[in-house]
């Protein structure tokens, strides 16, 4: 059997950053539909790529492996010739492997204000400077969907609100009591609450589970990324801090509201028409009131309802 032709895509490490590179993957696939795409990614976030139907090899890059790890990665990537190699980290690896065309991000290019638009400068020399940006994509795994259905049996079907109360550093976390107050303000808008997050977020989830007026299931630290994606896929809405989970929700086309404090929301907010943000005054999350977020979510859902008609 003839070996399929291949492209190489070197993506970013964190969950949200990886999700924001999926429009580039889609653009490459649409332009080279017969090719397999080998992807270099970090081990944990790369789980999201496993169900991708046009994935070739999934190669893990360990940023702590030093020079020996880099040399091992180069040897692996030199096993195949690539028609196109796109590196969103540096241009170095593409110079050391066999490939026809190379793509990497261009500094100083005014492609737009968002990170996704900047990422697309890596494809300009390959696909042209005016390629439309496809939507983000995440692919669901059937086994993970079955597990998610089991985990969610204890809350009603219908209008489910997903809450992600954690983040990768404390300055990005809206106080947990505000989330509890928000959920209670939204009692008439939803039928159940799903709390998602990492193992470090378990205590936050337990506090919400104990205080919520709505039926709540705390899945923080209890799911894989693919299982979280399956839980998100059928949600009515998502509210969370600036974290990778908000980017996942947006990629799954879930109405998404991110509570944004420190950081550049213009550049790093979840991408897509169904994603909105609430910005903290003076980047201080303690200054955002639950009623403000509740009203923002209701307005966002109402606007999407009009748009979807």
SERO-4910 file (N, C-alpha, C, O; in steps of 0.05 Angstrom, whole numbers):
BEGIN
 pado doro    nc1    nc2    nc3   cac1   cac2   cac3    cc1    cc2    cc3    oc1    oc2    oc3
  Unk    A     17    -24      0      0      0      0     18     25      0     37     26     15
  Unk    A     11     44    -17     27     68    -19     25     85      6      3     90     16
  Unk    A     48     95     15     49    112     39     36    139     33     42    151     12
  Unk    A     17    148     50      4    174     44     24    197     46     43    196     61
  Unk    A     19    218     30     36    242     32     30    256     58      8    254     69
  Unk    A     50    271     68     48    281     95     54    311     96     70    322     81
  Unk    A     41    323    116     47    350    125     56    348    154     50    328    167
  Unk    A     71    368    163     80    369    191     70    395    203     72    416    191
  Unk    A     59    392    227     48    415    242     59    414    270     53    396    285
  Unk    A     74    435    278     85    436    305     69    457    320     71    481    315
  Unk    A     52    448    338     33    465    352     44    475    379     68    470    385
  Unk    A     28    489    394     36    501    419     29    482    442     15    462    439
  Unk    A     38    490    467     37    470    488     12    471    506     -1    451    510
  Unk    A      4    495    515    -19    496    534    -45    490    520    -47    492    495
  Unk    A    -65    482    535    -91    474    524   -103    496    507   -110    491    484
  Unk    A   -106    520    518   -118    541    503   -102    549    478   -114    554    457
  Unk    A    -76    549    481    -59    556    458    -62    535    436    -64    542    412
  Unk    A    -63    509    443    -66    488    423    -93    492    409    -94    490    385
  Unk    A   -114    497    424   -141    500    412   -141    522    392   -153    520    370
  Unk    A   -127    544    398   -126    567    380   -110    562    355   -110    578    337
  Unk    A    -96    539    353    -81    532    329    -97    514    311    -89    508    288
  Unk    A   -120    504    320   -136    485    304   -147    498    278   -151    483    259
  Unk    A   -152    524    277   -160    535    250   -138    532    229   -144    528    206
  Unk    A   -113    532    237    -91    528    218    -91    499    209    -87    493    185
  Unk    A    -96    480    227    -98    452    219   -120    448    199   -117    434    179
  Unk    A   -143    461    204   -166    458    186   -159    470    158   -166    459    138
  Unk    A   -145    493    158   -138    506    133   -119    488    117   -121    485     93
  Unk    A   -100    476    131    -81    458    117    -96    433    106    -91    425     84
  Unk    A   -114    422    122   -129    399    113   -146    405     89   -148    390     70
  Unk    A   -159    429     89   -176    436     66   -160    440     41   -170    435     19
  Unk    A   -135    449     44   -118    454     21   -104    429     12    -97    426    -12
  Unk    A   -100    410     30    -86    384     24   -103    361     34    -94    347     52
  Unk    A   -127    357     23   -145    337     35   -136    308     34   -146    292     50
  Unk    A   -117    301     17   -107    274     15    -84    269     32    -75    246     35
  Unk    A    -73    289     45    -49    286     62    -57    278     91    -78    286    101
  Unk    A    -40    263    104    -40    260    132    -23    283    145     -4    292    132
  Unk    A    -31    291    168    -16    312    182     -4    301    207    -18    294    226
  Unk    A     23    300    208     37    293    232     38    317    250     43    339    240
  Unk    A     32    314    276     31    337    294     50    332    317     51    311    329
  Unk    A     66    353    323     83    354    346     70    371    367     63    394    362
  Unk    A     66    359    391     51    373    412     62    364    439     76    344    441
  Unk    A     54    378    461     60    369    488     42    346    495     19    344    485
  Unk    A     51    329    514     37    304    520      8    309    530    -10    296    520
  Unk    A      4    327    549    -22    329    561    -42    341    542    -64    330    538
  Unk    A    -36    364    531    -56    377    513    -60    362    487    -81    365    475
  Unk    A    -41    345    479    -44    331    454    -66    311    454    -75    301    433
  Unk    A    -77    304    478    -99    285    479   -123    295    462   -138    279    451
  Unk    A   -126    322    461   -148    333    445   -146    328    415   -166    329    401
  Unk    A   -122    321    406   -118    316    378   -122    287    369   -123    281    346
  Unk    A   -123    269    389   -124    241    382   -148    233    364   -144    216    347
  Unk    A   -172    245    367   -194    237    349   -193    250    322   -211    245    305
  Unk    A   -174    268    316   -173    283    291   -172    263    268   -154    246    267
  Unk    A   -191    264    249   -192    244    228   -169    244    208   -164    224    194
  Unk    A   -156    266    206   -134    268    186   -106    268    200    -86    275    188
  Unk    A   -106    260    226    -80    258    241    -64    235    230    -74    213    226
  Unk    A    -38    241    225    -19    220    219     -6    210    244    -19    194    259
  Unk    A     18    218    250     32    212    275     28    234    295     27    258    287
  Unk    A     24    228    320     24    247    341     50    244    357     54    224    370
  Unk    A     68    263    355     94    262    366     96    282    390     88    305    387
  Unk    A    105    272    413    106    288    436    133    302    439    154    290    435
  Unk    A    132    328    445    156    344    450    157    350    480    139    362    492
  Unk    A    179    341    492    183    346    521    202    370    524    225    368    518
  Unk    A    191    393    533    207    417    534    229    415    555    247    432    556
  Unk    A    227    395    573    248    392    594    268    371    587    285    364    603
  Unk    A    267    360    563    285    338    555    313    347    546    331    331    543
  Unk    A    316    373    543    343    384    535    351    377    507    334    370    490
  Unk    A    377    378    502    388    374    475    383    345    466    377    340    442
  Unk    A    386    326    484    382    298    476    353    293    466    348    279    447
  Unk    A    334    306    479    306    305    471    302    318    444    287    307    427
  Unk    A    315    340    439    313    354    413    324    337    391    312    335    370
  Unk    A    348    325    396    360    308    375    342    284    369    340    275    346
  Unk    A    330    272    390    312    249    386    288    258    370    279    243    352
  Unk    A    277    281    375    254    291    360    262    295    331    246    288    313
  Unk    A    285    307    326    294    311    298    297    285    283    288    283    260
  Unk    A    308    265    296    311    239    283    283    227    276    280    216    255
  Unk    A    264    230    294    237    220    289    225    234    265    213    222    248
  Unk    A    228    261    264    216    276    243    230    273    216    218    279    195
  Unk    A    254    264    216    269    259    191    262    232    178    273    225    157
  Unk    A    244    217    191    237    191    180    220    194    155    219    175    138
  Unk    A    206    216    152    189    221    129    196    247    116    204    266    129
  Unk    A    194    249     89    195    275     76    167    288     77    147    275     73
  Unk    A    167    314     83    142    329     85    139    348     62    158    362     55
  Unk    A    115    349     50    110    370     30    110    397     42    120    417     30
  Unk    A     99    400     66     97    425     80    103    420    110     93    400    121
  Unk    A    118    438    122    123    437    151    117    464    163    129    484    154
  Unk    A     99    466    183     92    491    196    100    489    225     92    471    239
  Unk    A    116    508    234    125    508    262    116    534    275    124    556    268
  Unk    A     99    531    295     88    555    309    105    562    334     97    580    349
  Unk    A    127    548    338    145    554    361    169    570    351    173    593    359
  Unk    A    185    557    334    208    570    322    210    560    294    195    543    285
  Unk    A    229    571    279    234    561    251    255    540    251    261    529    229
  Unk    A    268    534    274    292    517    274    286    489    264    301    479    247
  Unk    A    266    476    275    262    448    269    257    443    239    266    424    228
  Unk    A    242    461    227    236    458    198    261    460    181    261    451    158
  Unk    A    282    473    192    307    475    177    324    449    178    343    446    163
  Unk    A    317    431    196    333    407    201    320    382    192    330    360    197
  Unk    A    297    384    179    283    360    169    279    363    139    285    383    127
  Unk    A    268    342    127    263    342     98    235    353     92    215    340     99
  Unk    A    233    376     80    207    387     73    209    405     49    230    417     44
  Unk    A    186    407     35    186    423     11    182    453     17    198    470      8
  Unk    A    162    460     32    156    487     40    156    489     71    148    470     85
  Unk    A    164    513     80    165    517    109    148    541    116    147    561    102
  Unk    A    135    539    139    118    561    149    124    566    178    126    548    194
  Unk    A    126    592    185    129    599    214    118    627    217    115    642    198
  Unk    A    111    634    242     98    659    248    117    683    241    141    681    246
  Unk    A    105    704    230    121    727    222    117    749    243     95    758    249
  Unk    A    139    758    254    138    780    273    134    807    259    143    811    236
  Unk    A    120    824    272    116    851    261     96    853    239     94    873    225
  Unk    A     80    831    236     60    830    215     33    839    226     24    828    247
  Unk    A     20    858    213     -6    868    223    -29    851    212    -45    860    196
  Unk    A    -30    826    220    -51    808    210    -77    811    225    -98    803    216
  Unk    A    -76    823    249   -100    827    266    -92    827    295    -68    823    301
  Unk    A   -111    832    312   -105    836    340   -105    810    356    -93    809    378
  Unk    A   -117    789    346   -120    764    361    -98    744    354    -87    745    332
  Unk    A    -91    727    374    -70    707    370    -75    689    346    -57    682    332
  Unk    A   -101    681    341   -107    664    318    -99    678    292    -88    665    274
  Unk    A   -104    704    290    -96    718    266    -66    719    263    -56    717    241
  Unk    A    -52    722    285    -23    722    284    -12    695    276      6    693    260
  Unk    A    -24    674    287    -16    647    279    -18    643    249     -1    629    237
  Unk    A    -38    655    237    -43    650    208    -21    662    191    -20    655    167
  Unk    A     -4    679    202     18    689    185     37    666    178     53    669    159
  Unk    A     36    644    193     53    621    187     45    607    161     61    593    149
  Unk    A     20    612    152     11    599    128     12    617    103      6    608     81
  Unk    A     19    642    107     18    661     85     35    653     61     26    655     38
  Unk    A     59    643     67     77    635     45     69    609     31     78    603     10
  Unk    A     51    594     44     43    568     34     16    570     20     12    559     -2
  Unk    A     -4    583     33    -31    584     23    -39    611     12    -60    614      1
  Unk    A    -21    631     14    -27    658      5    -35    675     29    -43    665     50
  Unk    A    -34    701     26    -38    720     48    -68    725     55    -73    737     75
  Unk    A    -86    716     38   -114    723     42   -133    699     46   -156    699     37
  Unk    A   -122    678     59   -139    654     64   -158    660     86   -151    671    107
  Unk    A   -184    652     82   -203    655    103   -196    637    127   -187    614    123
  Unk    A   -200    646    151   -194    631    175   -217    613    181   -239    622    187
  Unk    A   -213    586    180   -235    568    187   -242    570    217   -225    580    233
  Unk    A   -264    560    226   -270    559    254   -251    540    269   -239    522    257
  Unk    A   -249    544    295   -234    524    311   -249    497    311   -273    496    305
  Unk    A   -234    476    316   -246    449    316   -235    433    340   -212    435    347
  Unk    A   -253    419    353   -246    397    370   -262    373    361   -285    375    353
  Unk    A   -250    349    363   -263    325    353   -270    308    378   -254    304    395
  Unk    A   -295    297    378   -304    282    401   -297    253    398   -296    242    376
  Unk    A   -292    240    420   -284    212    421   -308    196    432   -318    202    453
  Unk    A   -317    175    417   -341    160    426   -338    148    453   -358    148    468
  Unk    A   -315    137    461   -312    126    487   -314    147    509   -327    142    529
  Unk    A   -303    170    504   -305    192    523   -334    202    525   -343    210    546
  Unk    A   -348    201    503   -376    209    503   -393    190    521   -411    199    535
  Unk    A   -387    165    519   -401    146    536   -395    150    566   -413    149    582
  Unk    A   -370    155    572   -362    161    599   -376    186    609   -385    187    632
  Unk    A   -376    207    593   -389    232    601   -418    228    607   -429    239    626
  Unk    A   -432    212    590   -461    207    595   -465    194    622   -485    200    635
  Unk    A   -447    176    630   -449    163    656   -445    183    678   -459    183    698
  Unk    A   -424    200    675   -418    220    696   -440    240    701   -443    250    723
  Unk    A   -455    246    680   -475    267    681   -503    256    688   -522    271    688
  Unk    A   -505    231    694   -532    219    700   -545    231    724   -570    231    726
  Unk    A   -529    242    743   -541    252    768   -553    280    766   -565    289    785
  Unk    A   -550    293    743   -563    319    739   -582    317    716   -579    300    698
  Unk    A   -603    335    716   -623    333    694   -612    339    667   -592    353    664
  Unk    A   -624    326    647   -619    334    619   -632    362    615   -647    372    632
  Unk    A   -625    374    593   -637    401    588   -615    422    588   -593    419    578
  Unk    A   -622    444    601   -604    468    600   -582    465    622   -586    471    645
  Unk    A   -559    456    613   -537    451    631   -517    474    629   -509    482    607
  Unk    A   -509    484    652   -489    506    653   -463    494    663   -462    481    684
  Unk    A   -442    498    647   -415    488    655   -400    512    668   -399    534    657
  Unk    A   -389    506    691   -373    526    706   -344    516    708   -340    493    716
  Unk    A   -325    533    702   -296    526    705   -284    547    725   -276    568    716
  Unk    A   -283    540    751   -276    561    770   -246    564    774   -237    581    790
  Unk    A   -229    548    761   -200    549    765   -186    564    743   -198    573    724
  Unk    A   -159    565    746   -142    577    725   -113    569    733   -109    558    754
  Unk    A    -94    576    715    -67    567    720    -51    585    740    -29    578    747
  Unk    A    -63    607    748    -51    622    771    -73    638    784    -93    646    772
  Unk    A    -69    643    811    -91    655    827   -102    681    817   -126    687    821
  Unk    A    -85    698    805    -95    724    796   -116    723    775   -130    743    770
  Unk    A   -120    700    762   -140    697    741   -166    685    752   -185    681    737
  Unk    A   -168    680    778   -191    665    789   -210    685    802   -204    699    821
  Unk    A   -234    686    790   -257    700    803   -264    686    829   -266    662    829
  Unk    A   -267    701    851   -273    687    877   -295    667    875   -316    672    862
  Unk    A   -291    645    888   -310    622    886   -338    629    897   -358    619    887
  Unk    A   -339    647    917   -366    654    927   -382    670    906   -406    669    907
  Unk    A   -368    684    888   -382    698    867   -394    678    847   -416    682    837
  Unk    A   -380    656    842   -392    636    824   -417    624    837   -437    619    824
  Unk    A   -415    619    864   -439    608    877   -463    627    875   -485    618    870
  Unk    A   -457    653    879   -478    673    877   -489    675    849   -513    678    844
  Unk    A   -471    672    829   -479    673    801   -499    651    795   -520    655    782
  Unk    A   -492    626    803   -509    603    797   -537    607    810   -557    601    797
  Unk    A   -537    618    834   -563    622    847   -579    644    833   -604    642    832
  Unk    A   -566    663    821   -580    683    805   -592    672    779   -611    682    768
  Unk    A   -580    650    770   -588    638    745   -606    613    748   -609    597    729
  Unk    A   -618    610    772   -634    586    777   -656    582    756   -662    559    748
  Unk    A   -668    604    747   -690    601    728   -681    597    700   -697    590    682
  Unk    A   -655    600    695   -644    598    667   -633    570    661   -629    564    637
  Unk    A   -627    554    681   -614    528    677   -627    507    694   -640    512    714
  Unk    A   -621    482    686   -632    459    700   -611    444    717   -618    429    735
  Unk    A   -586    448    711   -564    434    725   -538    447    719   -535    462    700
  Unk    A   -518    441    736   -492    453    734   -470    431    734   -471    412    749
  Unk    A   -451    435    715   -428    417    713   -403    433    720   -398    453    707
  Unk    A   -388    425    740   -364    438    748   -340    423    736   -338    398    740
  Unk    A   -323    436    721   -300    423    708   -274    437    716   -275    460    724
  Unk    A   -253    422    714   -227    434    721   -207    412    727   -212    388    723
  Unk    A   -183    420    736   -161    402    742   -164    391    770   -182    399    785
  Unk    A   -146    374    778   -146    363    805   -143    386    826   -153    383    848
  Unk    A   -128    407    818   -125    429    837   -151    445    841   -153    460    860
  Unk    A   -171    440    825   -196    455    827   -217    439    842   -240    447    844
  Unk    A   -210    415    852   -230    398    865   -244    412    889   -268    411    891
  Unk    A   -228    425    906   -240    439    929   -259    461    921   -280    464    933
  Unk    A   -252    476    900   -270    497    890   -296    484    881   -318    494    886
  Unk    A   -293    462    866   -317    448    857   -335    438    880   -359    439    878
  Unk    A   -322    427    901   -337    418    924   -353    440    937   -375    437    946
  Unk    A   -340    463    939   -353    486    952   -378    494    935   -399    501    947
  Unk    A   -375    494    909   -398    500    892   -420    479    895   -444    485    897
  Unk    A   -412    454    895   -431    432    897   -448    434    922   -471    427    922
  Unk    A   -435    442    944   -448    444    970   -467    468    972   -486    468    988
  Unk    A   -461    489    957   -475    514    960   -496    520    939   -513    538    942
  Unk    A   -495    505    916   -512    511    894   -541    504    899   -548    483    911
  Unk    A   -559    521    889   -588    516    891   -596    496    868   -617    484    871
  Unk    A   -580    494    847   -586    476    825   -572    449    829   -551    448    842
  Unk    A   -583    428    817   -569    402    818   -541    405    805   -539    416    783
  Unk    A   -520    396    819   -493    401    810   -476    376    812   -479    360    830
  Unk    A   -459    372    792   -440    350    792   -412    362    790   -406    378    772
  Unk    A   -394    355    808   -367    365    809   -348    345    795   -343    324    806
  Unk    A   -339    352    771   -322    334    756   -293    343    756   -276    332    742
  Unk    A   -286    364    772   -259    375    772   -240    353    782   -243    341    803
  Unk    A   -219    348    766   -200    327    772   -208    299    767   -194    280    773
  Unk    A   -232    295    755   -243    268    752   -245    260    723   -255    238    717
  Unk    A   -236    276    704   -241    271    676   -215    275    660   -198    291    668
  Unk    A   -213    262    637   -193    268    618   -202    293    601   -225    301    604
  Unk    A   -184    303    585   -192    326    568   -213    318    548   -231    334    543
  Unk    A   -212    294    538   -232    285    518   -259    281    532   -280    286    520
  Unk    A   -259    273    557   -284    270    572   -296    298    579   -320    301    578
  Unk    A   -278    317    585   -288    344    589   -301    355    563   -322    367    564
  Unk    A   -287    350    541   -298    359    515   -326    347    511   -344    361    501
  Unk    A   -329    322    517   -355    309    513   -376    321    532   -399    323    524
  Unk    A   -368    328    556   -387    341    575   -395    369    565   -418    378    568
  Unk    A   -376    383    553   -381    410    543   -399    410    518   -414    428    514
  Unk    A   -396    389    502   -408    390    475   -438    395    475   -448    408    457
  Unk    A   -452    385    495   -482    388    496   -491    409    516   -515    410    522
  Unk    A   -472    425    526   -479    445    546   -495    468    533   -492    474    510
  Unk    A   -511    480    550   -527    504    541   -510    529    542   -514    547    527
  Unk    A   -490    530    561   -473    553    564   -449    546    581   -449    526    596
  Unk    A   -428    562    579   -403    558    595   -396    585    607   -397    606    593
  Unk    A   -388    585    632   -377    609    645   -352    600    660   -352    580    674
  Unk    A   -330    615    656   -305    608    670   -285    630    669   -289    651    657
  Unk    A   -262    625    682   -240    643    682   -224    641    656   -230    624    639
  Unk    A   -205    657    653   -187    656    630   -170    631    632   -149    631    646
  Unk    A   -179    610    619   -165    584    620   -170    569    594   -186    577    577
  Unk    A   -156    546    592   -159    530    568   -187    519    564   -195    513    542
  Unk    A   -202    515    586   -229    503    584   -248    522    569   -265    513    555
  Unk    A   -245    548    573   -261    567    557   -256    565    528   -274    567    511
  Unk    A   -230    561    520   -223    558    492   -235    532    481   -244    531    458
  Unk    A   -235    511    497   -248    486    489   -278    490    484   -288    480    464
  Unk    A   -291    503    503   -320    508    499   -326    523    474   -344    516    459
  Unk    A   -310    544    468   -314    560    444   -309    543    419   -324    546    400
  Unk    A   -289    526    420   -284    509    396   -306    489    391   -310    480    369
  Unk    A   -321    482    412   -344    464    410   -370    478    404   -391    466    404
  Unk    A   -368    504    399   -390    521    391   -410    525    414   -434    531    409
  Unk    A   -401    522    438   -418    527    462   -418    557    468   -396    569    468
  Unk    A   -441    569    474   -441    597    482   -423    601    507   -428    588    528
  Unk    A   -403    617    504   -381    619    524   -378    647    535   -378    666    519
  Unk    A   -376    649    561   -371    675    574   -347    672    592   -347    656    611
  Unk    A   -326    687    587   -301    686    602   -299    710    620   -302    733    610
  Unk    A   -294    706    645   -289    728    664   -260    734    664   -243    718    672
  Unk    A   -253    758    653   -226    765    647   -215    786    665   -227    808    667
  Unk    A   -193    780    679   -180    800    696   -153    808    684   -152    822    664
  Unk    A   -131    799    696   -105    804    684   -102    791    657   -115    771    652
  Unk    A    -85    802    640    -81    791    614    -93    807    592   -109    825    596
  Unk    A    -86    801    568    -94    815    544   -118    801    531   -114    782    515
  Unk    A   -142    810    538   -166    796    528   -169    799    498   -179    781    485
  Unk    A   -161    822    487   -163    826    458   -147    805    443   -156    796    422
  Unk    A   -125    797    454   -107    778    440   -114    749    447   -112    731    430
  Unk    A   -121    744    472   -122    716    481   -150    707    490   -153    685    501
  Unk    A   -171    722    485   -198    713    491   -205    689    474   -193    686    452
  Unk    A   -224    672    483   -233    651    465   -242    662    438   -255    682    437
  Unk    A   -236    648    417   -240    656    389   -267    646    380   -274    623    384
  Unk    A   -282    664    367   -307    655    355   -330    673    362   -330    687    382
  Unk    A   -351    672    345   -374    690    348   -391    683    372   -407    699    381
  Unk    A   -388    658    382   -405    650    405   -390    653    431   -399    642    452
  Unk    A   -368    667    431   -352    671    455   -352    701    463   -348    718    445
  Unk    A   -357    707    488   -358    735    498   -342    736    524   -336    716    536
  Unk    A   -335    760    532   -319    764    556   -332    786    574   -346    803    564
  Unk    A   -327    784    599   -332    805    618   -305    815    629   -290    799    640
  Unk    A   -299    840    625   -273    851    633   -275    863    661   -293    879    667
  Unk    A   -256    856    678   -255    866    705   -244    895    705   -225    901    692
  Unk    A   -257    913    720   -246    940    722   -218    940    734   -214    926    755
  Unk    A   -200    954    722   -172    955    731   -160    927    733   -141    922    749
  Unk    A   -170    908    717   -160    880    716   -162    866    743   -148    847    749
  Unk    A   -180    876    761   -183    865    788   -210    849    789   -231    861    789
  Unk    A   -208    823    789   -231    806    788   -250    809    812   -274    803    810
  Unk    A   -239    818    834   -256    822    857   -277    844    853   -296    847    868
  Unk    A   -273    861    832   -291    883    826   -314    875    808   -331    892    802
  Unk    A   -315    850    799   -337    841    783   -359    829    801   -353    810    816
  Unk    A   -383    838    799   -405    828    815   -420    806    800   -421    806    775
  Unk    A   -430    786    815   -445    764    802   -468    774    784   -473    762    763
  Unk    A   -482    795    793   -504    805    777   -495    815    749   -510    813    730
  Unk    A   -471    826    748   -460    835    723   -455    812    704   -462    814    680
  Unk    A   -444    790    714   -439    767    698   -465    753    689   -468    744    667
  Unk    A   -484    752    708   -510    740    701   -524    755    679   -534    742    660
  Unk    A   -523    781    680   -536    797    659   -521    795    633   -533    793    611
  Unk    A   -494    794    634   -479    791    609   -485    764    596   -486    762    572
  Unk    A   -487    743    612   -493    716    601   -521    716    588   -525    706    566
  Unk    A   -541    727    602   -568    728    591   -568    743    564   -581    735    545
  Unk    A   -555    766    564   -554    782    539   -540    767    517   -549    767    494
  Unk    A   -519    753    523   -504    737    503   -521    715    492   -522    711    468
  Unk    A   -535    701    509   -552    679    500   -576    690    483   -584    678    464
  Unk    A   -586    713    492   -609    724    477   -600    733    449   -614    729    429
  Unk    A   -576    745    447   -566    753    421   -560    729    403   -566    730    379
  Unk    A   -549    708    414   -544    684    398   -570    671    389   -572    660    367
  Unk    A   -591    673    406   -617    662    398   -628    677    374   -639    664    356
  Unk    A   -625    703    373   -634    719    350   -617    712    326   -628    709    304
  Unk    A   -591    709    329   -573    703    307   -579    676    295   -577    672    271
  Unk    A   -585    657    312   -589    629    303   -616    624    289   -619    603    277
  Unk    A   -634    643    290   -660    639    278   -658    638    247   -678    634    233
***
